[in-house]
């Protein structure tokens, strides 16, 4: 980090390093919230911390901008916490280990980086800490639990805000201005288990080496879901072998495409070589479908020292059939915006507990009717198979607005600065913009943008340093020229 010097965005990287020292997994934002509270108080800025640990910091307008309406700058505090299989990192207590690669990219060591959305906090603190940027009154809003429930934004008292423009810094592709996003909901489906004694040889199967990634932004990248591949493998086993499931577990985040799934099964009437040959054939099929993945299937015969039970045959069949029937991935494409995923779902987590098995699913759609069509399918499949369902943490979509004035100004400034025509689009991911659009007055304009952040929600997440610099220059220029639309 010491090498990131002599840039206009040097303060951005300084504050990014500071907040990377503070664990901020979703639901554990108290410490980062208190850091922001102290930051504001130390600089005599107006600050509000609410019961959800949301933070609002207000900074007065600079000379000549006093009569303009305030501008809201918004991002979220929490991050998706994913680590490599061999990492001992504890996201509840350990700081992130940042590393600079080729003096061009910033990574974390064997974990997600938290650029999503720590970069928004870093930009905000850099602007709040500066005295040489021209701007109207600014209202910085840093929310909690965006990556899970959007509980922070949902419960924020927006009557505390006066701004007529909201700049959301939670997009990960520089030169792309987002004017719409998907809504979504989380669903759980679970089945109570019934057991019988294990009497046959047992095997541990692991499917891994997959790319994973953000289940919304990367829904169209044809990335394999390890949980669904395991479902297909077990179904093929079931057709040719007498099997019982002992456990199956995969994924650790609703909104991350799972890159590893592990199951333990018992098999009757087959020798070990036959089982391994079957795995090799299935792997060849998967590799032909997902050519960019470094997919592996490991299978090992294991023995239990202590008595352990397996699922009954009926429960085993229900679990496998449910997994095969459950839709996953892209469901429909937008008819309004070329190439935009309209609706999708992600089987993010499978978890075997003492007496039940749980399936956790993340659903998204830019059309609420399509969202509920998928929900209906899952509920019908669950009811037929004897599973209980629960849905929660619904958040609204943000309808695309092609006539946005803040969009027009952003495009004009970006093109002037970098001689590049930016892209204007909508996003197949949940942004808090949808929540704010519902809660703020109807005349408030919203835009989402940000620097290049690659492979978010994975251990390969990294930030493009040059892009952070360009976006900071753009953001300052936008604030200095905001009067062009605020005076109209």
TISEDO-371856 format. One record per residue (C-alpha): residue in one letter; x, y, z. Coordinates in steps of 0.25 Angstrom, whole numbers, padded with zeros to 4 digits, always signed. Each point is the difference from the previous one (the first is absolute). Example, Ala and Ser with C-alpha at 12.3 -4.5 7.8 and 13.67 -1.06 7.14 Angstrom:
<rs>
A+0049-0018+0031/S+0006+0014-0002/
</rs>
This chain:
<rs>
X+0000+0000+0000/X+0012+0009+0002/X+0002+0000-0015/X-0013+0007-0003/X+0005+0014+0001/X+0000+0013-0008/X-0014-0002-0005/X-0012+0009+0002/X-0007-0012+0006/X+0011-0002+0010/X-0009+0003+0011/X-0010-0010-0005/X+0010-0012+0001/X+0004+0005+0014/X-0014-0001+0005/X-0002-0013-0007/X+0011-0005+0008/X-0005+0005+0013/X-0014-0006-0002/X+0006-0013-0004/X+0006-0002+0014/X-0014+0000+0005/X-0009-0013-0002/X-0013+0003-0007/X-0007-0012-0003/X-0015+0002-0002/X-0007+0001+0014/X+0014+0004+0006/X+0001+0014-0004/X+0000+0007+0014/X+0015+0002+0000/X+0001+0006-0014/X-0013+0009+0003/X+0007+0005+0013/X+0013+0003-0008/X-0008+0008-0010/X-0007+0007+0012/X+0013+0004+0006/X+0005+0004-0013/X-0011+0010-0001/X+0001+0005+0014/X+0015+0002-0001/X-0003+0010-0012/X-0012+0007+0007/X-0009-0006-0011/X-0015-0002+0002/X-0002-0015+0002/X-0011-0009+0003/X+0001-0015+0004/X-0013-0007+0001/X-0005-0013+0007/X+0005-0009-0013/X+0013+0007+0001/X-0002+0008-0013/X+0008+0012+0000/X-0004+0014-0006/X+0011+0010-0001/X-0003+0014-0005/X+0010+0010-0006/X-0003+0015-0003/X+0001+0005-0014/X+0012+0008-0004/X+0000+0014-0004/X-0009+0003-0012/X-0008-0013+0001/X-0008+0004+0013/X-0013+0002-0008/X+0000-0014-0007/X-0008-0012+0005/X+0008-0010+0008/X+0006-0012-0007/X+0000-0014+0006/X+0012-0009-0001/X-0003-0014+0004/X+0006-0014+0002/X+0000-0012+0010/X+0009-0004+0011/X-0001-0015+0000/X+0007-0010-0010/X-0001-0014-0005/X+0009-0009+0008/X+0006-0011-0008/X+0014-0007+0002/X+0008-0011-0006/X-0001-0014+0006/X+0014+0001+0006/X-0002+0014+0007/X-0002+0001+0015/X-0005+0014-0002/X-0011+0004+0010/X-0009+0011-0006/X-0006+0003+0014/X+0013+0004+0006/X+0012+0001-0010/X+0004+0011-0009/X+0001-0002-0015/X+0014-0002-0005/X+0001+0009-0012/X+0010-0002-0011/X+0005+0008-0012/X+0002-0008-0013/X+0008+0006-0011/X-0002+0014+0006/X-0013-0001-0008/X-0010-0008+0008/X-0004-0001+0015/X-0004-0014+0005/X-0002-0006+0014/X+0008-0012+0004/X-0009-0013-0002/X-0013+0008+0003/X-0009+0009-0006/X+0005+0014-0001/X-0013+0008+0004/X+0002+0010-0011/X-0015-0003-0001/X-0003+0010+0007/X+0012+0005+0008/X+0004+0008-0012/X-0013+0009+0002/X+0004+0002+0014/X+0014+0004-0004/X-0004+0009-0010/X-0010+0007+0010/X+0010+0001+0011/X+0010+0006-0010/X-0010+0011-0005/X-0004+0003+0015/X+0015+0001+0004/X+0003+0010-0012/X-0001+0015+0000/X+0003+0003-0014/X-0012-0007-0007/X-0012+0009-0005/X-0013-0005+0003/X-0014+0002+0005/X-0004-0005+0014/X+0003-0014+0000/X-0008-0011+0008/X+0008-0013+0001/X-0008-0013+0003/X+0007-0013+0004/X-0010-0011+0002/X+0001-0014+0006/X-0003-0014-0004/X-0001+0003-0015/X+0006-0014-0003/X-0011-0008+0007/X-0013+0007+0003/X+0002+0015-0003/X-0005+0002+0014/X+0007+0013+0001/X-0005+0007-0012/X-0014-0006+0003/X+0000+0006+0014/X+0007+0014-0003/X-0008+0012+0003/X+0001+0007-0013/X-0007+0012+0006/X+0013+0004+0005/X+0005+0002-0014/X-0002+0012-0009/X+0007-0003-0012/X-0006+0000-0014/X+0011-0009-0007/X+0005-0013+0006/X+0014-0005-0005/X+0001-0015+0003/X+0014-0005+0000/X-0003-0015-0001/X+0003-0004-0014/X+0012-0007-0004/X+0003+0004-0015/X+0006+0014-0003/X-0006+0007-0011/X-0014-0007+0002/X-0011+0009+0006/X-0011-0008+0006/X-0014+0005+0000/X-0008-0013+0004/X+0002-0013+0008/X-0007-0012+0003/X-0009-0003+0012/X+0001-0013+0008/X-0003-0009+0011/X+0006-0011+0009/X-0006-0013+0001/X+0003-0012+0009/X-0006-0014-0003/X+0003-0011+0011/X-0004-0015+0002/X+0000-0007+0013/X+0009-0012+0000/X-0003-0015+0003/X+0012-0009+0002/X+0004-0015+0000/X+0013-0007+0003/X+0012+0000-0009/X+0003-0014-0005/X+0008+0002-0013/X+0013+0007-0005/X+0000+0015+0002/X+0006+0010-0010/X+0004+0015+0001/X-0003+0007-0013/X+0005+0015-0002/X-0003+0008-0012/X+0009+0013-0001/X+0010+0008-0008/X-0012+0009-0005/X+0001+0015-0002/X-0012+0003+0008/X-0003+0015+0000/X-0012+0010+0002/X-0013-0007-0003/X-0006+0013-0006/X+0011+0007-0007/X+0006-0013-0005/X-0013-0007-0003/X+0003+0001-0015/X+0014-0005+0001/X-0004-0015-0001/X+0007-0003+0013/X-0003-0014+0006/X-0007-0002+0013/X+0007-0010+0009/X-0013-0004+0007/X-0008-0002-0013/X+0012-0009-0006/X-0001-0008+0013/X-0015-0002-0002/X+0003-0005-0014/X+0011-0009+0004/X-0008-0007+0011/X-0012-0001-0009/X+0009-0008-0010/X+0005-0008+0012/X-0014-0003+0004/X-0004-0005-0014/X+0011-0011+0001/X+0003-0002+0014/X-0007-0003+0013/X+0004+0013+0008/X-0004+0007+0013/X+0005+0014+0003/X+0007+0003+0014/X+0002+0015-0002/X+0001+0010-0011/X+0005+0014+0002/X+0004+0011-0010/X+0002+0015-0001/X+0000+0010+0011/X-0007+0013-0005/X-0014+0002-0007/X+0006+0009-0010/X+0012-0007-0004/X+0000-0011-0010/X+0005-0012+0008/X+0014-0005-0005/X+0001-0012+0009/X-0010-0011+0005/X+0003-0012+0008/X-0009-0013+0003/X+0002-0013+0007/X-0008-0011-0005/X-0001-0015+0002/X+0000-0010-0012/X-0004-0014+0000/X+0003-0010-0011/X+0012+0007-0007/X+0015-0001+0002/X+0008+0013+0001/X+0006-0001-0014/X-0014+0001-0006/X-0004+0012+0008/X+0013+0007-0003/X-0002-0003-0015/X-0014+0006+0001/X+0005+0012+0006/X+0010+0002-0012/X-0010-0001-0010/X-0009+0010+0007/X+0012+0009+0001/X+0002-0001-0015/X-0014+0004-0002/X+0001+0012+0009/X+0013+0005-0006/X-0006+0000-0014/X-0011+0009+0005/X+0009+0009+0008/X+0013+0002-0007/X+0005+0012+0007/X-0001-0007+0014/X+0011-0008+0007/X-0010-0010+0005/X+0004-0012+0008/X-0007-0012+0006/X+0006-0007+0011/X-0005-0013+0006/X+0006-0007+0012/X-0005-0012+0008/X-0001+0003+0014/X-0003-0007+0013/X-0008+0005+0012/X+0006-0003+0014/X-0013+0003+0007/X-0013-0005-0004/X-0007+0010-0010/X-0013+0000-0007/X-0004+0002-0014/X-0013+0006-0006/X-0010-0011-0003/X-0002-0004-0015/X-0013+0009-0001/X+0007+0012+0006/X+0012-0002-0009/X-0009-0001-0012/X-0007+0013+0004/X+0012+0008+0002/X+0006-0004-0013/X-0013+0002-0008/X-0002+0013+0006/X+0014+0005-0003/X-0002-0005-0015/X-0013+0007-0001/X+0003+0013+0006/X+0003+0011-0011/X+0013+0007+0001/X+0007+0011-0008/X-0006+0009-0011/X-0015-0001-0001/X-0004+0011-0010/X+0007+0011-0008/X-0004+0015+0000/X-0008+0004-0013/X+0003+0015+0003/X+0015-0001+0002/X+0008-0008-0009/X+0009-0011+0007/X-0006+0003+0014/X-0004-0012+0008/X-0014+0003+0005/X-0002-0011+0010/X+0008-0011+0007/X+0003-0008+0012/X+0011-0006+0007/X+0001-0012+0009/X+0010+0006+0009/X+0001-0009+0012/X-0003-0015+0004/X+0001-0003+0014/X-0002-0013+0008/X-0003+0002+0014/X-0003-0010+0011/X-0015-0003-0004/X-0002+0008-0013/X+0006+0004-0013/X-0001+0015-0004/X+0000+0006-0014/X+0003+0015-0001/X-0004+0007-0013/X+0002+0014-0005/X-0010+0005-0010/X+0001+0013-0009/X-0009+0006-0010/X-0001+0014-0006/X-0015-0003-0002/X-0008-0004+0013/X-0009-0009-0007/X+0011-0008-0005/X+0006-0001+0014/X-0013-0006+0005/X-0001-0009-0012/X+0013-0007+0005/X-0005+0001+0015/X-0012-0008-0004/X+0008-0011-0007/X+0009-0002+0012/X-0012+0000+0009/X-0007-0010-0008/X+0012-0009-0002/X+0002+0001+0015/X-0014-0004+0004/X+0000-0012-0009/X+0013-0005+0005/X-0004+0003+0015/X+0009+0012+0002/X-0003+0012+0009/X+0003+0014-0006/X+0002+0013+0005/X+0002+0013-0007/X+0006+0013+0005/X+0009+0013-0002/X-0008+0004-0012/X+0006+0013-0006/X-0006+0008-0012/X+0005+0001-0014/X+0004+0014-0005/X-0007+0003-0014/X+0009+0005-0011/X-0001+0015-0003/X+0006+0004-0013/X-0004+0015+0002/X+0010+0002+0012/X+0006+0014+0001/X+0011-0005+0009/X+0003-0011-0010/X+0002+0010-0011/X+0009+0009+0008/X+0008-0013+0004/X+0002-0004-0014/X+0004+0014-0005/X+0011+0001+0011/X+0005-0014-0002/X+0001+0002-0015/X+0007+0014+0002/X+0010-0006+0010/X+0004-0013-0007/X-0005+0001-0014/X-0008-0012+0002/X-0015-0002-0002/X-0005-0007+0013/X-0010-0011+0000/X-0014+0002+0006/X-0007-0012+0004/X-0008-0007+0011/X+0006-0011+0009/X-0005-0014+0004/X+0004+0001+0014/X-0007+0006+0012/X+0004+0014+0003/X-0004+0009+0012/X-0005+0010-0011/X-0013-0008-0001/X-0003+0002+0015/X+0004+0015+0000/X-0008+0002-0013/X-0012-0005+0008/X+0003+0008+0013/X+0005+0013-0006/X-0009+0011-0007/X-0004-0004-0014/X+0008+0012-0006/X+0014-0005+0006/X+0009-0005-0011/X+0009-0012+0002/X+0012-0006-0007/X+0009-0011+0003/X+0015-0001-0004/X+0014-0003+0005/X+0014-0004-0004/X+0004-0014-0006/X-0001-0011+0011/X+0002-0014-0006/X-0005-0013+0005/X-0008+0005+0012/X-0005-0010+0010/X+0012-0009-0003/X+0014-0002+0006/X+0005+0007-0013/X-0007+0013+0002/X+0009+0011-0004/X+0000+0015-0002/X+0006+0007-0012/X+0009+0011+0006/X+0000+0009-0013/X-0015-0001-0001/X-0002+0004+0015/X+0008+0013-0004/X-0008+0003-0013/X-0013-0002+0008/X+0004+0009+0011/X+0004+0011-0010/X-0014-0002-0007/X-0007+0000+0013/X+0006+0013+0004/X-0003+0007-0013/X-0014-0005+0001/X-0002+0007+0013/X+0006+0012-0004/X-0009+0001-0012/X-0013-0005+0006/X-0005+0014-0001/X-0003-0002-0014/X-0012-0008+0003/X-0003+0005+0014/X-0002+0014-0005/X-0011-0005-0010/
</rs>
